[in-house]
Amino acid sequence: MNHVYPTEVGFMHAVLYRDKMIEAWCRRTGRMSKRGSYGYKPEECPHDIPTNDERGLAEAIRFRLQPLKHGQNYLAYLAAPKPEHAAAVYKLTGVAASRGAITTWNGELLAVVTRITSYNAVCFGRDAGVKGSFWAIGIDGRTYYGRHNGRCMYCRMRLAKWQDEYDIEQQTCAGWEIVSSERTRESARASVKEYRDNQPELAVRIKRRKVRQA
């Protein structure tokens, strides 16, 4: 069934609601195990089943609109770098490079990797495979730190202690003064453009600074 939603938030909540209805149905009919896993045949389910693409898109929207709490882990997927990731990196950070991407399991972009380290781990004298760490900028504009087990594998990430903020500064007779602050480089550039379009006589600029999270 094709659904039309007026906003992406409405789409996200609708997909999550449909999944909750299926989960509740599985619990009522004894299809759910003690560990919380469940399975069913699509033709037996009385509810409208979301597609995997819908679930992935809803997860990306939720990641961007509902901030991750500090200290909370987020499981995602470390993808190999692709040409389209370089464009996403430049849009978010202003750096024309990409080391890969953090995505949902079906490929929806969650963050772009800006730094990554890898090494061959050894456990009890045996090769335990590739492991490492990474830094990434999320589609919500925040900085994330995580650990991985190699490309094309699941990874675990959380919010970094230091986050970038972008101050919009205006030049006055007393020097440069902060008039507003933005969380992402993209929104800061939009604010500067608005200043220059509406008040071209003013000199404004963007200044990035690091802010330690509580």
N, CA, C and O of each residue as an XYZ file, in Angstrom:
856
protein
N       0.854     -1.193      0.000
C       0.000      0.000      0.000
C       0.884      1.235      0.000
O       1.815      1.327      0.800
N       0.608      2.185     -0.886
C       1.368      3.427     -0.941
C       0.737      4.462     -0.022
O      -0.470      4.698     -0.077
N       1.555      5.076      0.822
C       1.084      6.079      1.762
C       1.655      7.437      1.379
O       2.773      7.529      0.874
N       0.888      8.476      1.621
C       1.341      9.845      1.390
C       1.264     10.586      2.715
O       0.206     10.624      3.344
N       2.385     11.181      3.150
C       2.442     11.879      4.424
C       2.810     13.337      4.178
O       3.683     13.624      3.359
N       2.148     14.271      4.886
C       2.425     15.703      4.651
C       3.816     16.129      5.090
O       4.375     17.066      4.519
N       4.392     15.467      6.089
C       5.720     15.842      6.598
C       6.538     14.582      6.843
O       5.992     13.485      6.962
N       7.865     14.755      6.916
C       8.724     13.610      7.203
C       8.545     13.132      8.641
O       8.743     11.952      8.930
N       8.171     14.042      9.545
C       7.914     13.637     10.928
C       6.689     12.725     10.981
O       6.683     11.723     11.695
N       5.646     13.083     10.214
C       4.461     12.235     10.135
C       4.796     10.867      9.572
O       4.279      9.852     10.039
N       5.660     10.838      8.568
C       6.093      9.566      7.991
C       6.824      8.720      9.028
O       6.560      7.525      9.154
N       7.751      9.343      9.777
C       8.513      8.618     10.786
C       7.597      8.000     11.831
O       7.721      6.817     12.148
N       6.678      8.799     12.368
C       5.788      8.294     13.411
C       4.859      7.201     12.876
O       4.533      6.256     13.595
N       4.434      7.330     11.619
C       3.554      6.316     11.042
C       4.268      4.975     10.903
O       3.691      3.930     11.203
N       5.518      5.000     10.450
C       6.278      3.756     10.307
C       6.528      3.121     11.673
O       6.367      1.910     11.831
N       6.919      3.925     12.657
C       7.159      3.398     14.000
C       5.875      2.824     14.603
O       5.907      1.799     15.284
N       4.753      3.488     14.350
C       3.466      3.008     14.874
C       3.090      1.673     14.237
O       2.618      0.768     14.926
N       3.297      1.544     12.928
C       2.976      0.286     12.247
C       3.838     -0.854     12.787
O       3.350     -1.971     12.955
N       5.112     -0.582     13.060
C       5.971     -1.617     13.636
C       5.534     -1.990     15.053
O       5.584     -3.161     15.430
N       5.106     -0.999     15.837
C       4.637     -1.275     17.196
C       3.373     -2.136     17.172
O       3.205     -3.015     18.017
N       2.490     -1.887     16.210
C       1.274     -2.682     16.100
C       1.613     -4.139     15.776
O       0.994     -5.057     16.314
N       2.601     -4.348     14.893
C       3.014     -5.711     14.552
C       3.639     -6.387     15.770
O       3.378     -7.560     16.039
N       4.465     -5.639     16.504
C       5.094     -6.192     17.712
C       4.046     -6.585     18.749
O       4.155     -7.644     19.368
N       3.038     -5.744     18.943
C       1.981     -6.046     19.908
C       1.185     -7.272     19.464
O       0.802     -8.097     20.294
N       0.937     -7.394     18.174
C       0.214     -8.551     17.649
C       1.016     -9.842     17.867
O       0.450    -10.870     18.237
N       2.323     -9.786     17.639
C       3.175    -10.953     17.872
C       3.184    -11.347     19.346
O       3.209    -12.533     19.675
N       3.164    -10.350     20.234
C       3.161    -10.646     21.671
C       1.838    -11.305     22.076
O       1.828    -12.245     22.871
N       0.724    -10.810     21.526
C      -0.588    -11.376     21.876
C      -0.746    -12.803     21.366
O      -1.377    -13.632     22.022
N      -0.180    -13.090     20.205
C      -0.389    -14.389     19.576
C       0.714    -15.397     19.894
O       0.756    -16.479     19.307
N       1.620    -15.039     20.837
C       2.647    -15.975     21.254
C       3.785    -16.138     20.267
O       4.518    -17.124     20.335
N       3.949    -15.210     19.368
C       5.041    -15.285     18.398
C       6.334    -14.632     18.893
O       7.346    -14.666     18.193
N       6.314    -14.045     20.075
C       7.485    -13.354     20.601
C       8.184    -14.220     21.646
O       7.544    -14.775     22.539
N       9.507    -14.327     21.520
C      10.279    -15.125     22.465
C      10.539    -14.337     23.751
O      10.228    -13.148     23.838
N      11.116    -15.021     24.752
C      11.429    -14.362     26.013
C      12.502    -13.287     25.829
O      12.567    -12.341     26.615
N      13.338    -13.421     24.808
C      14.386    -12.442     24.550
C      13.897    -11.227     23.759
O      14.657    -10.288     23.521
N      12.637    -11.251     23.356
C      12.079    -10.110     22.646
C      12.103    -10.213     21.140
O      11.652     -9.296     20.454
N      12.623    -11.319     20.600
C      12.622    -11.490     19.141
C      11.308    -12.130     18.705
O      10.665    -12.841     19.476
N      10.925    -11.870     17.472
C       9.667    -12.441     16.978
C       9.758    -12.631     15.469
O      10.579    -12.018     14.785
N       8.884    -13.504     14.979
C       8.828    -13.765     13.548
C       7.392    -14.068     13.136
O       6.581    -14.494     13.958
N       7.086    -13.848     11.873
C       5.736    -14.074     11.385
C       5.762    -14.195      9.864
O       6.717    -13.776      9.209
N       4.723    -14.761      9.328
C       4.553    -14.826      7.887
C       3.771    -13.592      7.436
O       2.722    -13.291      8.005
N       4.260    -12.878      6.432
C       3.578    -11.644      6.004
C       2.104    -11.839      5.692
O       1.289    -10.963      5.979
N       1.753    -12.984      5.104
C       0.349    -13.197      4.729
C      -0.546    -13.404      5.944
O      -1.765    -13.269      5.844
N       0.052    -13.735      7.107
C      -0.732    -13.930      8.322
C      -0.911    -12.635      9.114
O      -1.829    -12.532      9.927
N      -0.046    -11.651      8.884
C      -0.086    -10.412      9.679
C      -1.286     -9.563      9.286
O      -1.456     -9.252      8.108
N      -2.132     -9.178     10.260
C      -3.313     -8.371      9.938
C      -3.014     -6.884      9.761
O      -3.909     -6.114      9.410
N      -1.760     -6.468     10.001
C      -1.404     -5.054      9.942
C      -0.590     -4.753      8.682
O      -0.006     -5.644      8.066
N      -0.572     -3.487      8.325
C       0.189     -3.029      7.164
C       1.674     -3.054      7.507
O       2.111     -2.333      8.404
N       2.456     -3.876      6.806
C       3.865     -4.078      7.125
C       4.723     -3.036      6.403
O       4.646     -2.941      5.178
N       5.544     -2.245      7.123
C       6.445     -1.290      6.460
C       7.515     -2.021      5.652
O       7.936     -3.114      6.030
N       7.949     -1.437      4.561
C       9.037     -2.009      3.791
C      10.360     -1.691      4.486
O      10.417     -0.823      5.357
N      11.422     -2.399      4.096
C      12.738     -2.139      4.685
C      13.230     -0.737      4.344
O      13.898     -0.104      5.162
N      12.911     -0.243      3.152
C      13.293      1.119      2.778
C      12.591      2.138      3.655
O      13.188      3.141      4.047
N      11.319      1.887      3.968
C      10.581      2.795      4.848
C      11.174      2.788      6.248
O      11.297      3.838      6.880
N      11.538      1.614      6.731
C      12.141      1.526      8.060
C      13.486      2.263      8.109
O      13.778      2.965      9.077
N      14.301      2.099      7.060
C      15.594      2.772      7.032
C      15.459      4.282      6.974
O      16.188      5.001      7.657
N      14.534      4.762      6.164
C      14.322      6.205      6.072
C      13.782      6.765      7.381
O      14.180      7.852      7.798
N      12.882      6.036      8.033
C      12.346      6.488      9.322
C      13.450      6.545     10.374
O      13.459      7.451     11.208
N      14.380      5.589     10.346
C      15.496      5.603     11.302
C      16.397      6.818     11.071
O      16.841      7.450     12.030
N      16.669      7.150      9.797
C      17.505      8.312      9.490
C      16.837      9.603      9.951
O      17.506     10.486     10.487
N      15.535      9.722      9.749
C      14.799     10.916     10.188
C      14.829     11.017     11.711
O      15.030     12.097     12.267
N      14.629      9.899     12.369
C      14.641      9.898     13.839
C      16.021     10.263     14.380
O      16.129     10.987     15.371
N      17.078      9.764     13.733
C      18.445     10.075     14.148
C      18.710     11.580     14.047
O      19.374     12.156     14.909
N      18.194     12.203     13.004
C      18.441     13.637     12.785
C      17.597     14.516     13.696
O      18.059     15.573     14.127
N      16.370     14.102     13.997
C      15.446     14.977     14.720
C      15.399     14.718     16.224
O      15.019     15.604     16.990
N      15.778     13.519     16.654
C      15.740     13.190     18.076
C      17.169     12.973     18.572
O      17.735     11.901     18.354
N      17.764     13.971     19.235
C      19.186     13.906     19.625
C      19.506     12.695     20.488
O      18.745     12.321     21.380
N      20.649     12.097     20.198
C      21.162     10.988     21.001
C      21.656     11.538     22.334
O      22.304     12.585     22.366
N      21.363     10.856     23.422
C      21.808     11.298     24.734
C      23.286     11.001     24.913
O      23.803     10.030     24.361
N      23.966     11.840     25.688
C      25.386     11.641     25.943
C      25.610     10.358     26.745
O      24.925     10.086     27.731
N      26.589      9.586     26.289
C      26.868      8.308     26.922
C      26.061      7.161     26.351
O      26.314      6.007     26.697
N      25.097      7.441     25.489
C      24.264      6.403     24.887
C      24.904      5.885     23.598
O      25.304      6.679     22.746
N      25.001      4.590     23.449
C      25.579      3.989     22.259
C      24.548      3.880     21.142
O      23.352      3.724     21.387
N      25.042      3.965     19.919
C      24.171      3.810     18.752
C      24.816      2.806     17.816
O      25.960      2.989     17.400
N      24.089      1.737     17.479
C      24.596      0.716     16.578
C      24.234      1.063     15.147
O      23.074      1.348     14.848
N      25.207      1.041     14.274
C      24.974      1.375     12.873
C      25.907      0.533     12.006
O      26.382     -0.516     12.440
N      26.167      0.988     10.787
C      26.908      0.198      9.817
C      27.978      1.071      9.185
O      27.685      2.165      8.703
N      29.223      0.592      9.186
C      30.329      1.337      8.588
C      30.458      0.944      7.119
O      30.818     -0.189      6.801
N      30.162      1.887      6.230
C      30.209      1.616      4.793
C      31.502      2.138      4.191
O      32.106      3.073      4.716
N      31.923      1.539      3.096
C      33.111      1.984      2.380
C      32.852      3.356      1.762
O      31.706      3.679      1.450
N      33.899      4.174      1.578
C      33.692      5.510      1.004
C      33.175      5.440     -0.430
O      33.604      4.600     -1.223
N      32.254      6.332     -0.741
C      31.672      6.431     -2.075
C      31.724      7.890     -2.526
O      31.844      8.780     -1.683
N      31.637      8.162     -3.828
C      31.694      9.550     -4.321
C      30.642     10.461     -3.699
O      30.918     11.625     -3.410
N      29.437      9.933     -3.493
C      28.382     10.784     -2.920
C      28.660     11.158     -1.473
O      28.129     12.157     -0.987
N      29.489     10.372     -0.767
C      29.816     10.701      0.620
C      30.707     11.941      0.695
O      30.621     12.710      1.652
N      31.572     12.140     -0.323
C      32.435     13.321     -0.340
C      31.592     14.597     -0.401
O      31.922     15.594      0.241
N      30.503     14.562     -1.176
C      29.614     15.722     -1.253
C      28.933     15.978      0.086
O      28.750     17.129      0.481
N      28.559     14.916      0.782
C      27.936     15.061      2.098
C      28.915     15.624      3.106
O      28.543     16.444      3.945
N      30.189     15.182      3.032
C      31.216     15.703      3.931
C      31.395     17.201      3.725
O      31.461     17.961      4.691
N      31.475     17.624      2.474
C      31.690     19.044      2.198
C      30.504     19.876      2.677
O      30.685     20.979      3.194
N      29.308     19.358      2.509
C      28.112     20.086      2.943
C      28.092     20.267      4.452
O      27.664     21.309      4.946
N      28.553     19.257      5.192
C      28.498     19.294      6.647
C      29.700     19.962      7.290
O      29.570     20.609      8.329
N      30.877     19.810      6.677
C      32.099     20.272      7.333
C      32.911     21.274      6.525
O      33.759     21.964      7.089
N      32.676     21.374      5.215
C      33.471     22.253      4.377
C      34.774     21.623      3.923
O      35.595     22.292      3.296
N      34.979     20.336      4.232
C      36.184     19.617      3.825
C      35.824     18.678      2.681
O      34.897     17.876      2.796
N      36.559     18.780      1.580
C      36.239     17.981      0.391
C      36.944     16.637      0.446
O      37.826     16.367     -0.370
N      36.567     15.791      1.396
C      37.161     14.466      1.518
C      36.197     13.561      2.268
O      35.314     14.029      2.986
N      36.378     12.270      2.091
C      35.522     11.316      2.785
C      36.310     10.057      3.106
O      37.077      9.574      2.273
N      36.125      9.525      4.307
C      36.766      8.282      4.714
C      35.753      7.147      4.810
O      36.085      6.037      5.226
N      34.528      7.436      4.425
C      33.479      6.431      4.525
C      32.205      7.046      5.076
O      32.084      8.268      5.162
N      31.266      6.209      5.443
C      29.983      6.693      5.945
C      29.432      5.731      6.984
O      29.735      4.538      6.975
N      28.620      6.271      7.876
C      27.863      5.478      8.835
C      26.426      5.470      8.338
O      25.830      6.528      8.139
N      25.871      4.287      8.137
C      24.537      4.188      7.550
C      23.658      3.237      8.359
O      24.131      2.533      9.251
N      22.377      3.235      8.027
C      21.496      2.178      8.505
C      21.863      0.900      7.754
O      22.658      0.944      6.816
N      21.308     -0.210      8.147
C      21.713     -1.480      7.530
C      21.321     -1.548      6.061
O      21.913     -2.315      5.302
N      20.326     -0.752      5.643
C      19.947     -0.770      4.231
C      20.488      0.439      3.457
O      20.075      0.686      2.324
N      21.429      1.206      4.081
C      22.162      2.209      3.314
C      21.752      3.657      3.477
O      22.309      4.514      2.790
N      20.799      3.980      4.356
C      20.428      5.385      4.585
C      21.553      6.079      5.362
O      22.027      5.554      6.370
N      21.972      7.239      4.902
C      23.106      7.947      5.507
C      22.751      8.507      6.884
O      21.732      9.178      7.049
N      23.616      8.219      7.880
C      23.476      8.766      9.226
C      24.602      9.738      9.563
O      24.374     10.735     10.249
N      25.813      9.459      9.087
C      26.970     10.310      9.386
C      28.049     10.055      8.341
O      28.072      9.012      7.687
N      28.935     11.026      8.201
C      30.076     10.884      7.283
C      31.359     10.824      8.114
O      31.546     11.607      9.044
N      32.228      9.893      7.767
C      33.463      9.663      8.515
C      34.516     10.673      8.080
O      34.793     10.814      6.889
N      35.104     11.377      9.048
C      36.156     12.346      8.751
C      37.538     11.833      9.127
O      38.535     12.249      8.536
N      37.609     10.921     10.117
C      38.878     10.307     10.507
C      38.627      8.856     10.884
O      37.593      8.525     11.465
N      39.585      7.990     10.549
C      39.402      6.583     10.885
C      40.773      5.929     11.076
O      41.722      6.233     10.354
N      40.861      5.040     12.046
C      42.080      4.259     12.281
C      41.717      2.783     12.231
O      40.600      2.400     12.578
N      42.667      1.953     11.797
C      42.438      0.515     11.703
C      43.717     -0.228     12.082
O      44.820      0.262     11.838
N      43.568     -1.398     12.672
C      44.710     -2.239     12.997
C      44.240     -3.693     13.063
O      43.054     -3.954     13.261
N      45.147     -4.615     12.901
C      44.839     -6.032     12.999
C      44.937     -6.464     14.462
O      46.023     -6.496     15.041
N      43.811     -6.788     15.036
C      43.771     -7.156     16.444
C      44.138     -8.630     16.639
O      43.851     -9.471     15.786
N      44.770     -8.926     17.765
C      45.151    -10.289     18.121
C      44.527    -10.637     19.465
O      44.681     -9.886     20.428
N      43.833    -11.748     19.546
C      43.171    -12.163     20.789
C      43.576    -13.604     21.098
O      43.339    -14.505     20.292
N      44.179    -13.817     22.250
C      44.648    -15.136     22.679
C      45.564    -15.762     21.621
O      45.490    -16.958     21.339
N      46.426    -14.921     21.047
C      47.393    -15.413     20.078
C      46.850    -15.645     18.688
O      47.575    -16.113     17.809
N      45.575    -15.324     18.471
C      44.972    -15.548     17.169
C      44.522    -14.216     16.556
O      44.234    -13.249     17.261
N      44.473    -14.202     15.253
C      44.037    -13.008     14.539
C      42.553    -12.787     14.792
O      41.731    -13.639     14.456
N      42.206    -11.645     15.385
C      40.808    -11.332     15.696
C      40.183    -10.414     14.658
O      39.057     -9.952     14.841
N      40.899    -10.142     13.569
C      40.340     -9.310     12.515
C      40.689     -7.845     12.689
O      41.416     -7.466     13.607
N      40.161     -7.034     11.794
C      40.432     -5.600     11.794
C      39.549     -4.895     12.816
O      38.345     -5.141     12.893
N      40.162     -4.023     13.592
C      39.426     -3.183     14.530
C      39.971     -1.772     14.426
O      41.010     -1.548     13.805
N      39.278     -0.822     15.029
C      39.745      0.549     14.983
C      38.712      1.517     15.525
O      37.683      1.119     16.070
N      39.009      2.794     15.365
C      38.109      3.853     15.830
C      37.867      4.847     14.708
O      38.568      4.837     13.696
N      36.877      5.699     14.891
C      36.561      6.693     13.858
C      35.904      7.916     14.493
O      35.349      7.861     15.590
N      35.992      9.016     13.758
C      35.263     10.241     14.073
C      34.340     10.533     12.901
O      34.714     10.312     11.749
N      33.156     11.020     13.176
C      32.198     11.273     12.108
C      31.329     12.486     12.441
O      31.144     12.834     13.608
N      30.804     13.117     11.399
C      29.850     14.213     11.541
C      28.486     13.695     11.118
O      28.312     13.252      9.983
N      27.514     13.747     12.027
C      26.188     13.226     11.753
C      25.374     14.144     10.865
O      25.711     15.317     10.702
N      24.301     13.615     10.288
C      23.412     14.435      9.475
C      22.681     15.464     10.331
O      22.033     16.372      9.810
N      22.796     15.309     11.668
C      22.255     16.316     12.582
C      23.276     17.401     12.905
O      22.988     18.309     13.685
N      24.489     17.313     12.302
C      25.510     18.334     12.500
C      26.397     18.128     13.702
O      27.287     18.943     13.942
N      26.196     17.074     14.467
C      26.991     16.840     15.668
C      28.120     15.849     15.399
O      28.071     15.072     14.445
N      29.144     15.892     16.262
C      30.322     15.059     16.107
C      30.162     13.770     16.908
O      29.704     13.792     18.051
N      30.542     12.653     16.303
C      30.422     11.336     16.936
C      31.776     10.636     16.930
O      32.604     10.834     16.040
N      31.970      9.808     17.958
C      33.165      8.978     18.079
C      32.709      7.534     18.214
O      31.718      7.248     18.886
N      33.440      6.620     17.568
C      33.007      5.232     17.665
C      34.119      4.248     17.397
O      35.245      4.626     17.075
N      33.784      2.967     17.535
C      34.707      1.872     17.267
C      34.077      0.935     16.245
O      32.859      0.763     16.193
N      34.944      0.336     15.438
C      34.447     -0.516     14.360
C      35.214     -1.818     14.300
O      36.273     -1.955     14.913
N      34.679     -2.771     13.563
C      35.312     -4.066     13.351
C      35.615     -4.283     11.868
O      35.550     -5.406     11.368
N      35.947     -3.191     11.172
C      36.262     -3.299      9.762
C      35.167     -2.712      8.892
O      34.052     -2.467      9.353
N      35.497     -2.493      7.634
C      34.525     -1.977      6.675
C      33.395     -2.978      6.455
O      33.571     -4.191      6.570
N      32.231     -2.420      6.134
C      31.047     -3.244      5.835
C      30.656     -4.115      7.032
O      30.144     -5.222      6.866
N      30.905     -3.598      8.238
C      30.542     -4.303      9.469
C      29.794     -3.326     10.385
O      29.842     -2.109     10.203
N      29.106     -3.899     11.368
C      28.428     -3.047     12.333
C      29.452     -2.301     13.186
O      30.548     -2.797     13.445
N      29.073     -1.112     13.613
C      29.935     -0.308     14.479
C      29.098      0.269     15.607
O      27.868      0.243     15.572
N      29.790      0.784     16.599
C      29.139      1.378     17.771
C      29.675      2.801     17.937
O      30.888      3.009     17.935
N      28.778      3.780     18.080
C      29.238      5.156     18.214
C      28.432      5.890     19.273
O      27.343      5.465     19.659
N      28.997      7.008     19.737
C      28.321      7.866     20.706
C      28.762      9.308     20.476
O      29.722      9.562     19.750
N      28.056     10.246     21.097
C      28.396     11.658     20.938
C      29.770     11.959     21.515
O      30.113     11.480     22.596
N      30.558     12.753     20.795
C      31.863     13.173     21.290
C      31.687     14.217     22.400
O      30.683     14.927     22.448
N      32.687     14.295     23.292
C      32.608     15.260     24.397
C      32.685     16.696     23.905
O      32.081     17.592     24.494
N      33.430     16.915     22.824
C      33.568     18.259     22.276
C      32.776     18.366     20.981
O      32.943     17.558     20.068
N      31.919     19.366     20.914
C      31.083     19.590     19.741
C      31.417     20.936     19.105
O      31.788     21.888     19.792
N      31.279     20.998     17.782
C      31.485     22.259     17.070
C      30.235     23.122     17.125
O      29.117     22.628     16.979
N      30.436     24.406     17.335
C      29.374     25.391     17.196
C      29.892     26.515     16.311
O      31.093     26.778     16.269
N      28.994     27.165     15.616
C      29.373     28.192     14.647
C      28.736     29.525     15.050
O      27.515     29.675     15.056
N      29.596     30.482     15.384
C      29.125     31.814     15.773
C      29.042     32.709     14.544
O      29.933     32.707     13.694
N      27.960     33.470     14.466
C      27.811     34.494     13.436
C      28.250     35.816     14.056
O      27.615     36.320     14.983
N      29.335     36.367     13.538
C      29.884     37.597     14.107
C      29.687     38.771     13.153
O      29.790     38.644     11.933
N      29.402     39.914     13.761
C      29.189     41.161     13.004
C      30.248     42.184     13.415
O      30.535     42.366     14.598
N      30.812     42.837     12.419
C      31.844     43.822     12.705
C      31.222     45.144     13.123
O      30.358     45.684     12.433
N      31.678     45.665     14.276
C      31.218     46.957     14.783
C      32.440     47.833     15.055
O      33.580     47.422     14.836
N      32.178     49.032     15.530
C      33.288     49.929     15.839
C      34.131     49.399     16.998
O      35.291     49.781     17.147
N      33.551     48.518     17.821
C      34.280     47.948     18.956
C      34.939     46.615     18.609
O      35.585     46.003     19.460
N      34.779     46.165     17.366
C      35.355     44.882     16.956
C      34.265     43.914     16.510
O      33.143     44.320     16.208
N      34.607     42.643     16.473
C      33.647     41.628     16.065
C      32.812     41.182     17.260
O      33.355     40.835     18.309
N      31.476     41.194     17.096
C      30.558     40.799     18.160
C      29.675     39.654     17.675
O      29.242     39.637     16.523
N      29.411     38.695     18.568
C      28.564     37.544     18.232
C      27.095     37.975     18.226
O      26.604     38.554     19.195
N      26.411     37.689     17.133
C      24.985     38.033     17.037
C      24.105     36.788     17.141
O      22.943     36.893     17.534
N      24.636     35.613     16.796
C      23.875     34.376     16.927
C      24.830     33.196     16.814
O      25.981     33.354     16.407
N      24.348     32.022     17.175
C      25.144     30.791     17.088
C      24.305     29.705     16.434
O      23.091     29.637     16.629
N      24.966     28.859     15.659
C      24.301     27.755     14.983
C      25.044     26.466     15.295
O      26.242     26.481     15.579
N      24.321     25.344     15.238
C      24.926     24.058     15.560
C      25.647     23.445     14.362
O      26.608     22.696     14.535
N      25.191     23.758     13.146
C      25.795     23.162     11.958
C      26.374     24.235     11.050
O      25.924     25.381     11.055
N      27.370     23.851     10.277
C      27.987     24.765      9.324
C      26.980     25.193      8.259
O      26.981     26.340      7.812
N      26.130     24.264      7.863
C      25.134     24.558      6.832
C      24.161     25.644      7.272
O      23.875     26.567      6.509
N      23.646     25.541      8.510
C      22.708     26.550      9.002
C      23.413     27.883      9.242
O      22.806     28.942      9.081
N      24.709     27.838      9.632
C      25.469     29.075      9.817
C      25.642     29.804      8.487
O      25.502     31.025      8.426
N      25.942     29.067      7.433
C      26.091     29.679      6.116
C      24.773     30.266      5.634
O      24.756     31.314      4.988
N      23.663     29.590      5.948
C      22.355     30.121      5.570
C      22.055     31.426      6.300
O      21.481     32.347      5.719
N      22.446     31.507      7.582
C      22.225     32.734      8.352
C      23.057     33.888      7.805
O      22.568     35.013      7.693
N      24.321     33.608      7.464
C      25.183     34.651      6.900
C      24.629     35.141      5.567
O      24.650     36.339      5.285
N      24.137     34.222      4.751
C      23.556     34.619      3.462
C      22.348     35.517      3.662
O      22.153     36.483      2.924
N      21.525     35.191      4.679
C      20.350     36.015      4.968
C      20.769     37.410      5.422
O      20.165     38.403      5.014
N      21.803     37.491      6.266
C      22.307     38.800      6.697
C      22.775     39.609      5.494
O      22.447     40.788      5.367
N      23.535     38.978      4.617
C      24.104     39.706      3.473
C      23.041     40.106      2.453
O      23.183     41.122      1.773
N      21.982     39.314      2.345
C      20.902     39.660      1.416
C      20.049     40.813      1.948
O      19.651     41.698      1.191
N      19.770     40.797      3.268
C      18.884     41.809      3.851
C      19.625     43.064      4.308
O      19.069     44.162      4.287
N      20.891     42.894      4.723
C      21.676     44.038      5.196
C      23.084     43.982      4.588
O      24.055     43.699      5.290
N      23.188     44.251      3.287
C      24.488     44.116      2.601
C      25.557     45.067      3.132
O      26.744     44.856      2.883
N      25.157     46.108      3.857
C      26.140     47.047      4.372
C      26.887     46.496      5.589
O      27.916     47.047      5.982
N      26.380     45.418      6.187
C      27.013     44.852      7.372
C      28.086     43.832      6.980
O      27.930     43.089      6.011
N      29.172     43.811      7.748
C      30.232     42.817      7.567
C      30.005     41.700      8.576
O      30.059     41.930      9.784
N      29.750     40.490      8.083
C      29.498     39.345      8.958
C      30.422     38.194      8.555
O      30.889     38.122      7.418
N      30.673     37.307      9.500
C      31.525     36.157      9.227
C      31.129     35.000     10.141
O      30.381     35.167     11.104
N      31.659     33.816      9.806
C      31.415     32.614     10.605
C      32.701     32.245     11.347
O      33.784     32.224     10.762
N      32.567     31.957     12.638
C      33.721     31.522     13.421
C      33.353     30.239     14.158
O      32.397     30.210     14.933
N      34.119     29.185     13.909
C      33.853     27.906     14.556
C      34.557     27.845     15.904
O      35.670     28.346     16.057
N      33.898     27.226     16.878
C      34.504     27.041     18.190
C      34.087     25.692     18.761
O      33.052     25.137     18.391
N      34.908     25.177     19.664
C      34.639     23.904     20.318
C      33.938     24.141     21.635
O      34.317     25.019     22.410
N      32.902     23.341     21.882
C      32.132     23.452     23.118
C      32.111     22.084     23.804
O      31.735     21.082     23.197
N      32.516     22.056     25.067
C      32.521     20.792     25.823
C      31.124     20.528     26.344
O      30.500     21.391     26.962
N      30.642     19.320     26.085
C      29.304     18.952     26.523
C      29.316     18.520     27.980
O      30.265     17.899     28.459
N      28.247     18.863     28.664
C      28.137     18.504     30.093
C      27.938     17.012     30.252
O      27.824     16.521     31.375
